[in-house]
Amino acid sequence: MTTDRILRALYVVRSEPRAAMVRDLLVEAGYELVLSRADTEAKLAAKLEAADWDVVLADYSRNRFSAPQALGVVREKDPDIPFIAISQLAGEELAVDMMRRGAHDYLMRADIARLVPAIRRDIEKAEQNRAHRRREADLRDSEDQYRDLVEHSHDLMCRHDMTGKVLYINQNAALRLGYTAEALVGRNVREALIPEYRNKFDGYIEELLRDGVAQGLMVVRTRAGEELVWEYTNSLRSRGDGAQVARGIAHDVTEQWKAQRALEASQAELRALFAGIDDQILMLDSHGQCLSVAPTAFQHQGWQPTKMAGKNVSEIFGESEADFFLENIRGALDNKAPRRVEYRLTLHGRELWFEGSISPVSKDAVIWIARDITERRLVEDALRKSEEQLMQSQKLEAIGQLAGGVAHDFNNLLTVINGYSELLLHRLKAEDPMRSSVTEINGAGARAATLTRQLLAFGRKQFLNPEVLDLNLVVVEIKDMLQRLLGEDIELYAALESDIGRAKADRGQIEQVLMNLAVNARDAMTHGGRLMIQTGNVWLDEESAFDPGDLGPGRYVRLTIADTGEGMDDRTRIHIFEPFFTTKEMGKGTGLGLSTVYGIIRQSGGNIQVSSQLGVGTTFSIYLPCVDEDQELTED
């Protein structure tokens, strides 16, 4: 039997043979043992002071320093250290006496085999006792800290019952009102409110009882007659006797409230400046609240300007855009200078681009002027994408020609190497010492031939046996093999459109494409995930034909393979079809899997696209031209 810890045991005993017997017993139980012996009170006290011990064992003897005296010394040091008395004397009275003094256990020497389970049990109980004491100490500290925090907090804190009677108020809140906390306990909250808010108090109690929480503004009048605006958040609680009380916290927002009123007073003047301007103009405060908006703002984007005023940017443009607006608002206010930005928004399902100027108009408000540049960006993006696709296509075409040419010549050399090695293997006897070397040559030639076929596939120079295919049947027939390839941690789903067109391709090569993409997805989902294979029909017109590369307009069958793996950035994505390019560790991949896929699809008259996002996954979309099944069969 083994244990997972070192046992530090202190044994009060005069006899070394007895100590040795206990040592052997504990070592046999699997403990990595540190056992020290003490036979006097002074030695015991010194060893307790010098180190921490997991358990103290003590022999019981009436004639010398033994268990009862040792127990007293141990308990002065630590009340939780497990203490086990070992005696040769039987008797219930002795055991009761030791347990009453604070021993954890009392064992007869004849029952010494019970020592190991007794030690385990008593150590666990001692650790529980220490943990309980620590929790009690932490709780006391937490209560003290909370009490100090509440009493010295700058926040305004109060607790009252459902009639408004004040049960507790911290010193800061009481001093703001001009009283001591003791003077306000027992009085009613209504007394501090101005009449308008005093009349709303019953509605506040109803909201609290209905929703369990109430928040808003209240105006209080101090002892000196000053009116203060407090923003509160109160929650419903139950006392130990079951009575319901309100516990809340408030902040003095008087200055902010006054500033808000001043801003509202200036809005009428600014609205006149907005009229008749086509650009999108908004006045926003430092929190992103829309104070005013030009009458024509965002009308062409489907917005009604009148419904934007008074809302926060998070409500107008969505939570995902709020941080962008707030960052630029605060930047303009902090620097006291205009800022220019170019940004993208999604409004009513449309993705739009704007260039904006943010200028401070006061210490906590800005004018945000935006111009719609969506059309310009679309043209720029289309031009850039076209250039990138052309460059990548030309690059892959050049690499493919080079790889195919080299592979073709190399394949001729391999034909000679593999042919002669096979002839030698036929001629050499099994016991011939040269046979193992020739076998290695033949194996290396076979592996090189496989590599050459992959290069030929990328260079589109391999021999294909095309036939009219139903891609749904191909997926169904290979699905079980793909699942075994993926393993148990990855779920495989197939969403197959029922009436897809037919494509003309080499069945074995299409299966190879699916296996290569499945292996690539598996390696990207090291912690499991999901692989989805979809089929469908797609029509590419003059505009949409731009996206899947250089395919012309017409009907296509689309085969999509999407995983939930690690994904990749754009810098990696544009290189993935290049031969020998890999992101795997040395020895984990040849870098030819995806280049082979690319070559097969291109040689089959189709194209392949990839989209990916880090942390989300990768999607490969394969486009193969639709063929007329009857016509193709007749031609064949």
Residue pairs with C-beta under 8 A, 6 or more apart in sequence:
1 29
1 30
2 30
3 29
3 30
3 31
3 32
5 31
5 32
6 31
6 32
6 33
6 34
7 26
7 31
7 32
7 33
7 34
7 54
7 55
7 119
8 34
8 51
8 52
8 53
8 54
8 55
9 22
9 26
9 33
9 34
9 35
9 36
9 53
9 54
9 55
9 56
9 57
9 119
10 35
10 36
10 37
10 38
10 44
10 47
10 48
10 53
10 55
10 56
10 57
11 19
11 22
11 35
11 36
11 37
11 38
11 56
11 57
11 58
12 37
12 38
12 39
12 44
12 56
12 57
12 58
12 59
12 65
12 66
12 67
12 70
13 19
13 37
13 39
13 57
13 58
13 59
14 39
14 59
14 64
15 59
16 37
18 59
19 35
19 37
21 112
22 35
22 57
22 86
22 112
22 115
23 33
23 35
25 112
25 113
25 115
25 116
26 33
26 35
26 115
26 116
26 119
27 33
29 116
36 47
38 44
38 47
38 70
39 65
40 65
41 65
41 69
41 70
41 73
44 70
44 73
44 74
45 73
45 77
47 53
48 73
48 74
48 77
48 78
49 77
53 81
54 81
54 82
54 119
54 123
55 81
55 82
55 83
55 84
55 119
55 122
55 123
56 70
56 74
56 81
56 82
56 83
56 84
57 84
57 86
57 115
58 66
58 67
58 70
58 71
58 83
58 84
58 85
58 86
59 66
59 67
59 85
59 86
59 87
60 66
60 67
60 68
60 85
60 86
60 87
60 88
60 89
60 94
60 98
61 67
62 89
67 85
67 86
67 87
67 98
67 103
68 97
68 98
68 101
70 83
71 83
71 85
71 98
71 101
71 102
71 103
72 101
74 81
74 83
75 83
75 102
79 102
80 126
80 129
80 130
80 133
81 126
82 104
82 105
82 119
82 122
82 123
82 125
82 126
83 102
83 103
83 104
84 103
84 104
84 105
84 106
84 107
84 115
84 118
84 119
84 122
85 98
85 103
85 105
85 106
85 107
86 107
86 108
86 109
86 112
86 115
87 94
87 106
87 107
87 108
87 109
88 108
88 109
88 110
90 108
94 106
95 106
98 106
99 106
104 118
104 122
104 125
104 126
105 118
105 121
105 122
107 114
107 115
107 118
150 157
150 170
151 170
151 171
152 172
153 170
153 172
154 172
155 170
155 172
155 249
155 250
155 251
156 170
156 172
156 173
156 176
156 230
156 249
156 250
156 251
156 252
157 168
157 169
157 170
157 172
157 173
157 248
157 249
157 250
158 166
158 168
158 169
158 170
158 173
158 189
158 247
158 248
158 250
159 166
159 167
159 168
159 169
159 245
159 246
159 247
159 248
160 166
160 167
160 189
160 245
160 246
161 167
161 243
161 244
161 245
161 246
162 205
162 209
162 244
162 245
162 246
163 188
164 188
164 189
164 190
164 201
164 205
165 186
165 187
165 188
165 189
166 184
166 185
166 186
166 187
166 188
166 189
167 185
167 245
168 181
168 185
169 181
169 184
169 185
170 181
171 180
171 181
173 181
173 250
174 180
174 181
174 183
174 184
176 222
176 228
176 252
177 184
177 192
177 220
177 222
177 223
178 222
178 223
178 224
179 223
189 201
190 198
190 201
192 220
192 221
193 201
193 218
193 219
193 220
193 221
194 219
194 220
194 221
194 227
196 219
197 218
197 219
197 220
204 214
204 216
207 214
208 214
208 234
208 235
208 236
208 246
209 236
209 244
212 235
212 236
213 233
213 234
213 235
213 236
214 232
214 233
214 234
214 246
215 231
215 232
215 233
215 234
216 231
216 232
217 229
217 230
217 231
217 232
217 253
217 257
218 229
218 230
218 232
218 250
219 227
219 228
219 229
219 230
220 227
220 228
220 230
221 227
221 228
222 228
228 252
228 254
229 252
229 253
229 254
229 257
230 250
230 251
230 252
230 253
231 250
231 251
231 253
232 248
232 249
232 250
233 248
233 249
233 250
234 246
234 247
234 248
234 249
235 246
235 247
235 248
236 244
236 245
236 246
237 244
237 245
237 246
237 247
238 244
238 245
239 245
259 364
260 285
263 285
263 291
263 362
263 364
263 365
264 291
267 283
267 291
267 292
270 283
270 292
271 292
271 295
274 281
274 292
274 293
274 294
274 295
274 296
274 297
275 294
275 295
275 296
276 296
277 294
277 296
278 296
279 294
279 369
279 370
279 371
280 294
280 297
280 298
280 354
280 368
280 369
280 370
280 371
280 372
281 293
281 294
281 297
281 367
281 368
281 369
281 370
282 290
282 292
282 293
282 294
282 297
282 308
282 367
282 368
282 370
283 290
283 291
283 292
283 293
283 361
283 365
283 366
283 367
283 368
284 290
284 291
284 313
284 325
284 329
284 365
284 366
284 368
285 291
285 364
285 365
286 329
286 330
286 333
286 364
286 365
287 312
287 326
288 312
288 313
288 314
288 322
288 325
288 326
288 329
289 310
289 311
289 312
289 313
290 308
290 309
290 310
290 311
290 312
290 313
290 316
291 309
291 365
292 309
293 305
293 308
293 309
294 305
295 305
296 305
297 303
297 305
297 308
298 305
298 308
298 347
299 305
300 372
301 347
301 348
301 350
301 352
301 372
302 347
302 348
302 350
303 347
308 316
312 322
313 321
313 322
313 325
313 326
314 321
314 322
317 325
317 345
317 347
318 346
321 345
324 343
325 368
328 339
328 341
328 356
328 358
329 358
329 366
329 368
331 339
331 358
332 338
332 339
332 358
332 359
332 360
332 366
333 360
333 363
333 364
333 366
336 360
337 360
338 357
338 358
338 359
338 360
339 357
339 358
340 355
340 356
340 357
340 358
341 355
341 356
341 358
342 353
342 354
342 355
342 356
342 373
343 353
343 354
343 356
344 351
344 352
344 353
344 354
345 351
345 352
345 354
346 352
351 374
352 372
352 374
353 372
353 373
353 374
353 376
353 377
354 370
354 371
354 372
354 373
354 374
355 370
355 371
355 373
356 368
356 369
356 370
356 371
357 368
357 369
357 370
358 366
358 367
358 368
358 369
359 366
359 367
359 369
360 366
361 367
382 546
386 546
388 574
389 549
389 550
392 574
393 549
393 550
395 578
396 577
396 578
396 598
399 458
399 578
399 579
400 458
400 459
400 460
400 599
400 602
401 459
402 459
403 455
403 458
403 459
403 579
403 595
404 455
404 456
404 458
404 459
404 460
404 461
405 459
406 455
407 452
407 455
407 456
407 459
407 461
408 456
408 461
410 448
410 452
411 449
411 452
411 456
414 445
414 448
414 449
414 452
417 441
417 445
418 442
418 445
418 446
418 449
421 438
421 441
421 442
421 445
422 442
424 434
424 438
425 435
425 438
425 439
425 442
428 434
428 435
428 438
429 435
451 590
451 592
453 462
454 579
454 590
454 592
454 595
454 596
455 579
455 592
456 462
456 599
457 509
457 595
457 596
457 599
457 600
457 603
458 579
458 592
458 595
458 596
458 598
458 599
459 599
460 599
460 602
460 603
462 599
462 603
464 505
464 506
464 509
464 603
464 604
465 506
465 507
465 508
466 504
466 505
466 506
466 604
467 504
467 505
467 506
467 507
467 636
468 502
468 503
468 504
468 627
468 629
468 632
468 633
468 636
469 502
469 503
469 504
469 505
469 507
469 510
470 500
470 502
471 500
471 503
471 510
471 535
471 557
471 559
471 624
472 496
472 497
472 500
472 535
474 507
474 510
474 511
474 514
475 494
475 496
475 514
475 533
475 535
475 559
476 494
476 496
478 511
478 514
478 515
479 492
479 494
479 533
481 515
482 492
482 514
482 515
482 518
482 531
483 492
485 515
485 518
485 519
485 522
486 492
486 518
486 521
486 522
486 531
487 522
489 525
489 527
489 528
489 529
490 521
490 522
490 525
490 528
490 529
490 530
490 531
491 529
491 530
491 531
492 530
492 531
492 533
493 530
493 531
493 532
493 533
494 532
494 533
494 534
495 532
495 533
495 534
495 535
496 533
496 534
496 535
497 534
497 535
497 536
497 537
499 537
500 535
500 536
500 537
500 557
501 537
501 555
501 556
501 557
501 626
501 627
502 557
502 626
502 627
502 628
502 629
502 632
503 557
503 604
503 606
503 624
503 625
503 626
503 627
504 604
504 605
504 624
504 625
504 627
504 632
505 604
505 606
505 624
506 600
506 604
509 600
509 604
510 600
510 604
512 596
512 597
512 600
513 597
513 600
513 601
513 622
514 533
514 561
516 593
516 594
516 596
516 597
517 561
517 594
517 597
517 620
518 531
518 561
519 593
520 593
520 594
521 529
521 531
521 561
521 563
521 565
521 618
522 531
523 565
523 584
523 588
523 589
524 563
524 565
524 566
524 567
524 617
524 618
525 531
525 563
525 564
525 565
525 566
526 566
529 563
529 564
529 565
529 617
530 563
530 564
531 561
531 562
531 563
531 564
532 560
532 561
532 562
532 563
533 559
533 560
533 561
534 558
534 559
534 560
534 562
535 557
535 558
535 559
535 560
536 557
536 558
536 560
537 555
537 556
537 557
537 558
537 626
538 555
538 556
538 557
538 558
538 623
539 554
539 555
539 556
540 547
540 548
540 551
540 552
540 553
540 554
540 556
540 623
541 553
542 553
545 551
545 552
545 553
545 554
547 609
548 556
548 607
548 609
548 621
548 623
549 607
549 609
549 623
550 607
551 606
551 607
551 623
551 625
554 625
554 626
555 625
555 626
556 606
556 623
556 624
556 625
556 626
557 623
557 624
557 625
557 626
558 621
558 622
558 623
559 621
559 622
559 624
560 619
560 620
560 621
560 622
561 619
561 620
561 622
562 617
562 618
562 619
562 620
563 617
563 618
563 619
564 616
564 617
565 617
565 618
566 614
566 615
567 612
567 613
567 614
567 615
567 616
567 617
567 618
568 576
568 583
568 612
568 614
568 618
569 612
569 614
572 583
573 610
573 611
573 612
575 581
576 594
576 610
577 594
577 595
577 597
577 598
577 608
578 591
578 595
579 591
579 592
579 595
580 590
580 591
580 592
580 595
581 591
581 595
582 588
582 589
582 590
582 591
597 608
597 620
598 608
601 607
601 608
601 622
601 624
602 608
604 624
605 624
605 625
606 622
606 623
606 624
606 625
607 622
607 623
608 620
608 621
608 622
608 623
609 620
609 621
609 623
610 618
610 619
610 620
610 621
611 618
611 619
611 621
612 618
612 619
